[in-house]
Each structure stands twice: as structure tokens, then as C-alpha cells.
Amino acid sequence: MSNKELIGQIAQWREKRGAVILAHNYQPGEIQDIADFLGDSLALSRQAAVSPEQVIVFCGVLFMAESAKILSPDKTVLLPRREAGCPLADTITADQVRQLKRDHPQAAVVCYVNSSAEVKAECDVCCTSSNALQVVEGVEAEEVVFVPDQNLGHYISRFTKKKMIIWNGFCYVHHRIRAEDLAQAKEAHPQALVLVHPECRPEIIDMGDHVLSTDGMLRFAHGSEAEEFIIGTEEGLIYRLQRENPHKRFFSAGRAMVCVNMKAIHLEDVLLSLQRDQYAISIPSGIQKRAQRALNRMLQYVNPQG
């Protein structure tokens, strides 16, 4: 089928199933275009929880679909491609978290939302890239084990006096941005503001004008009077930025800013997920409840008034 035919079939099956399609900011353009909601991983999972639809098609990677299932255990959550995983999330296991807890019994364990359900279940509280500092400052312990992203952990350590024990995982897309690449981009576009994600290396953080999450970049670019921006994150966000700000220009901070896992889902996969329930996310109830507790605790630190 052509893309036009696929999109028509997806629309029919979405209505037939009473489904909602969620797409992460890094998804391919054709997936973003058919989504009911776009956003970062946690925002989409929370959207899944409040949406009336009982079938959630999550166009992202495994840990994101798991988060949606954690917050919506009674709904059907579908990941259109089973192999769409996250190398960052895969850098740590639940057993390794348990060992960290044994090695640092006085520490609170904070895990980035970019982690598996099993890892979340072993942690005290989750965080996102935009609220990680609030969470770290909010826990009562003076020592914090931070997993799994080392770059985000080191960035947060700049602003807290707490002792940070930081796992050595990283996102390969953000980690591969080199100072020389960003310097070349700045030389080519001297009027552009540099927006970098906190998953970038420390030297890239230092070269940025603003350190922002994906949703933070979207809000900043929309509200800024600047007309040119260098974007230090996966290139899928540039597609959305350009579409929502057609009179502004956006440039990549480095080469090969592509997450192959985020680009694994195609229109055919979305259609098959609606037709065949592929691939339904299942999480053991014990893990689901403990992981949900870690996610809910995050909201207490970020929104202490309720």
C-alpha cells in the first residue's frame, strides 16, 4: 500500500478499535503526522492514563510503552515493533540496582525514566531530564545513587551538594556529539542559539546557551525571538520544531543524530498493531505496582502541594 492508503487504513482501524496513537518527539515524520499526541516519554504515558481510549498505540521504545502500562495497567498498550528498545535503558539491570543498594545502604536510588520497568521497581523514585534536580534535592538522603545516565547525573551534580553515585550508562546519540562538531555548527550559524539536552557530554553542556528537555526545547523555540537554533538532540525533534515554527530555522549540533531504535516504527507497523494487537505490553503485577510507586513519588517532589 502507498503511505496515503496506509494512513487511511490506520484511521479506520483506530476508530474501529477505539484507540489513541501516541508518538515520541524522536519518531519519524510520518509517524508524528498520524499521532493524536506528541511529546516526551512521561508526558505521553500520563496522557495515556487520562485518555478515555482503552487501546494505546505507543510509537516509541520499550521503556516508554512500559511506563504507559505502569500508569494504565487495565488498558491495552501496544508497541508496534517488539525490537524497538533503548540502549541507555539496557545499560543497567534490576540485579545491578540491587547490588548498588547493598553497596550504598544509606543512599536514595533515583532512576531516570529512561529505564526498564524492572529497574524502576527497584528504585525509590523516578525522574525526568527536566525535574531530575528537584527530585534529587527532594529526597531526604544526603547520598543519591543515580541511574542509568551518567551525563544527566553529572549535570545534576553541578547544582546539588549531595553526594552523587552515578551509573556509567549513556544515550549513544547524545554522547556522540563532539565539541568539534558543535563548534563547526556554531561557526556555520553564528546567529543561532544553541539548545542542548542534558544527556549530552559535559563539554557540550558548557557550549550550549540553554540546557533543556525535548519539551523544553519546543517551548523555548516557540517563545523565543531568535530565528535560528542549533539543536543538540535526536533529529526527530527538528522535524517537529520546523513544522511548528515554519519561519524559523533549525540545525543539528552534530553528525548522525539518529536513534535507529526510534526510527524502527513505520506506518505498516502501526496498522498491524491495530489489526493484530502487536505487541501487547505485559508487566507482572508486583513489578508494576512498585514501579508505579516510584513514578508517583516523583510527582510528590515536583508538585508537593498535590
C-alpha positions in Angstrom: 0.0 0.0 0.0 1.0 3.6 -0.5 1.5 5.9 2.5 -1.8 7.5 1.7 -3.6 4.1 1.7 -1.8 3.1 4.9 -2.8 6.3 6.7 -6.4 5.8 5.6 -6.4 2.2 6.9 -4.8 3.3 10.2 -7.6 5.9 10.6 -10.3 3.3 10.0 -8.7 0.8 12.4 -8.1 3.5 15.1 -11.8 4.3 15.1 -12.8 0.6 15.0 -10.6 -0.2 18.0 -11.3 3.0 19.9 -7.5 3.6 20.0 -5.3 6.5 20.6 -1.8 6.9 18.9 1.0 8.4 20.9 4.3 9.3 19.3 7.6 10.4 20.9 9.3 13.6 19.6 12.0 11.4 18.1 9.7 9.4 15.9 9.9 9.6 12.0 7.9 12.4 10.5 5.2 10.2 9.0 4.6 8.7 12.5 4.5 12.1 14.1 2.0 13.2 11.4 -0.6 10.5 12.3 -0.3 10.7 16.1 -3.1 12.0 18.3 -0.5 13.3 20.8 3.2 14.1 20.6 5.6 14.6 23.5 8.3 13.2 25.7 8.0 9.7 27.2 6.5 10.5 30.6 4.1 13.2 29.3 2.8 10.6 26.8 2.4 7.9 29.5 0.4 10.4 31.6 -1.7 11.2 28.5 -2.4 7.5 28.1 -3.6 7.4 31.6 -6.1 10.2 31.2 -7.3 9.4 27.7 -10.7 7.6 27.5 -9.4 5.1 24.9 -8.7 1.6 26.2 -6.2 0.8 23.4 -2.9 2.7 23.4 -0.6 2.5 20.4 2.8 3.8 21.7 5.2 4.8 19.0 8.4 5.0 20.9 10.7 2.4 22.5 10.0 -0.3 25.0 10.6 1.5 28.3 8.1 4.2 27.2 5.4 1.7 26.4 6.1 0.0 29.7 5.7 3.4 31.5 2.3 3.8 29.9 1.3 0.3 31.0 2.6 1.0 34.6 0.3 4.1 34.8 -2.6 2.4 32.9 -2.4 -1.3 34.0 -6.0 -2.0 32.8 -5.5 -0.7 29.3 -4.1 -2.5 26.3 -0.7 -0.9 25.4 0.8 -1.8 22.1 4.4 -1.2 20.9 4.3 -1.6 17.1 7.8 -3.0 16.9 9.0 -5.5 19.5 12.7 -4.8 18.9 12.4 -1.1 19.5 14.4 -1.0 22.6 16.6 1.7 24.3 20.4 1.1 24.6 20.5 3.6 27.5 17.9 1.7 29.4 19.7 -1.6 28.7 22.9 -0.4 30.4 21.5 -1.4 33.8 19.5 -4.3 35.2 17.4 -4.8 38.3 20.1 -7.1 39.7 22.7 -4.3 39.3 20.4 -1.8 41.1 20.0 -4.3 44.0 23.8 -4.5 44.2 24.1 -0.7 44.3 21.6 -0.6 47.1 23.7 -3.2 49.1 26.8 -1.2 48.4 25.2 2.2 49.4 22.6 1.3 52.0 22.2 5.0 53.2 21.6 6.3 49.7 18.3 7.0 48.0 18.1 5.5 44.5 16.9 7.8 41.8 16.3 6.4 38.3 15.8 8.4 35.1 12.5 7.5 33.5 14.6 6.1 30.6 14.8 2.7 32.3 13.0 -0.6 32.3 10.0 -1.5 34.5 12.2 -3.9 36.5 14.7 -1.2 37.2 12.0 1.4 38.2 10.6 -1.2 40.6 13.9 -1.4 42.5 14.3 2.4 42.8 13.0 4.8 45.4 11.8 7.4 42.9 11.9 8.2 39.2 12.8 11.5 37.5 12.8 13.1 34.0 15.5 15.2 32.5 13.6 18.4 33.4 12.8 17.6 37.0 15.9 15.5 38.0 17.3 18.3 40.2 14.0 18.8 42.0 13.8 15.1 42.7 17.5 14.7 43.9 17.1 17.8 46.2 13.7 16.4 47.4 14.8 13.1 48.7 15.9 13.1 52.3 19.1 11.2 51.9 22.4 13.0 51.6 23.7 10.3 49.2 22.0 9.6 45.9 22.5 6.7 43.6 21.6 8.0 40.1 20.9 5.6 37.3 21.4 5.0 34.4 22.5 8.1 32.5 25.9 9.4 33.6 25.7 12.7 31.6 22.4 13.7 33.2 23.7 12.6 36.6 26.9 14.7 36.2 24.8 17.7 35.0 22.6 17.5 38.1 25.7 17.1 40.4 26.7 20.7 39.4 23.7 22.1 41.3 23.5 19.9 44.4 25.7 19.4 47.5 24.5 15.9 47.8 27.0 13.0 47.2 26.1 11.5 43.8 26.9 7.9 43.0 26.4 7.9 39.2 26.0 4.8 37.0 28.0 4.9 33.8 25.3 4.4 31.2 24.7 6.9 28.4 22.5 7.6 25.3 24.7 6.9 22.3 23.0 9.6 20.2 23.7 12.4 22.7 27.0 11.0 23.8 28.4 11.1 20.2 28.1 14.9 19.8 31.7 16.1 19.9 32.9 19.6 20.8 34.4 20.0 17.3 31.1 19.1 15.7 29.2 21.7 17.7 32.0 24.3 17.1 31.6 23.8 13.4 27.8 24.2 13.7 28.3 27.4 15.6 30.7 28.7 13.1 28.3 27.9 10.2 25.4 29.5 12.0 26.8 32.3 14.2 23.4 33.8 14.9 21.9 30.6 16.2 21.1 29.9 19.8 22.4 26.5 21.0 19.9 24.3 22.8 21.4 21.1 24.2 19.8 18.1 26.0 21.2 17.3 29.5 22.0 13.7 28.2 24.9 15.4 26.3 28.6 15.2 27.4 29.7 17.9 30.0 31.8 19.8 27.4 28.7 20.0 25.1 26.6 21.3 28.0 29.3 24.0 28.6 29.0 25.1 24.9 25.2 25.4 25.0 23.2 28.6 25.5 20.4 26.6 27.2 20.1 23.1 28.6 16.6 21.8 28.0 14.5 18.6 27.7 12.8 18.0 24.4 9.6 19.6 25.5 11.6 22.4 27.0 13.2 23.0 23.6 9.8 23.1 21.9 8.5 25.7 24.3 11.7 27.8 24.2 11.9 27.8 20.4 8.2 28.8 20.1 8.6 31.7 22.6 12.0 33.0 21.6 12.5 35.9 19.3 15.6 34.2 17.9 15.2 32.9 14.3 17.9 30.2 14.2 18.7 27.4 16.6 21.3 24.6 16.8 19.6 21.6 18.4 21.6 19.2 20.5 19.3 16.2 20.5 18.0 13.4 18.2 17.0 14.8 14.8 13.3 13.8 15.1 12.8 16.8 17.2 14.0 19.1 14.4 11.1 17.8 12.2 8.6 18.8 14.8 10.3 22.1 15.6 10.4 23.1 11.9 6.8 22.1 11.4 5.6 24.1 14.4 7.9 27.1 13.7 7.9 27.3 9.8 9.5 30.8 9.8 12.5 29.7 12.0 15.5 27.6 11.1 16.9 24.6 13.0 20.2 22.9 12.6 21.8 19.8 14.1 24.5 20.1 16.7 26.4 17.1 15.2 26.5 14.4 12.7 24.4 11.2 12.6 22.0 12.5 15.3 19.7 9.5 14.6 18.5 6.9 17.1 17.9 3.8 15.0 15.6 2.4 17.7 13.4 5.5 17.5 13.2 5.1 13.7 12.2 1.4 13.8 8.4 2.0 13.7 6.8 2.6 10.3 3.2 3.1 9.1 2.9 -0.6 8.3 3.8 -1.5 11.9 1.2 0.9 13.3 -1.5 -0.7 11.1 -0.5 -4.2 12.1 -0.5 -3.2 15.8 -4.1 -2.1 15.5 -5.1 -5.2 13.4 -3.3 -7.8 15.4 -2.6 -6.3 18.9 1.1 -6.4 18.3 2.9 -6.2 20.5 1.0 -6.0 23.8 3.0 -4.9 26.8 2.6 -7.2 29.9 4.2 -6.4 33.2 4.0 -8.7 36.3 1.7 -7.1 38.9 4.4 -6.9 41.6 6.8 -5.1 39.3 4.0 -2.8 38.0 2.9 -1.7 41.5 6.5 -1.0 42.7 7.4 0.9 39.5 4.2 2.9 39.8 5.1 3.8 43.3 8.5 5.2 42.1 6.8 7.2 39.4 4.2 8.6 41.8 6.8 9.6 44.3 8.4 11.7 41.6 5.2 13.7 41.4 5.3 14.4 45.1 8.7 16.0 44.9 7.8 18.0 41.7 4.3 19.0 42.9 4.5 18.9 46.7 1.1 20.6 47.0 -0.8 17.8 45.3 
